[in-house]
Amino acid sequence: MKELITKFAIGEVLTDVTDDGDTLIENVKTILSTIIGVLGFVCVVVMIIGGVNYMTSSGDAGKVKKAKDTILYGLIGLVVCVLAFALVQFVISTILAN
């Protein structure tokens, strides 16, 4: 256990190879990319729901505003997902890679 803690402290654990050949960095990248991808998909679904609500609002001002807000929130969420993906890729490749 002491050896593992020492390796982790000096950063060697981040480049050690696990049983299946993937490194810890690749596993973290895969997990975070999957999570961000799912969130991006949810944002697109929210925008589609907002578009359907907009099309079926029948000119009601309250429904139109709610639908436009839904589309806007979905778009903002999608932008946040893209920026989060870029930030994760930058941090993992620049700071954690040896």
C-alpha positions, 0 to 999 in steps of 0.5 A: 500500500505504501508503494502505491501511495508513493507512486501516486504521489509522484504521478507514476500511477497515472501512466501504469498499465492496468490488466486490460491494457488501458491506462488510468488517463484513458479510462477517465477520458472514456468515462468523462466523454461518455457522460458529456456525450449523454448530457449533450444528447439530453440537450438536443432532446430538450431543444427538440421538445422545445421545437415541438412545443413551439410548433404546437403552441397555436399562437398562444403567447405564453406557450411560445415564450415557454417553448423559446425558453426551452430551446434557448436552455437546451442550446445553452446546455449544449454549449456548456457540454461542448466547452466541458468536453474541450476543457476535459480533453485539455486538462487530461492531455496537458496537465495529467499526461507525462 
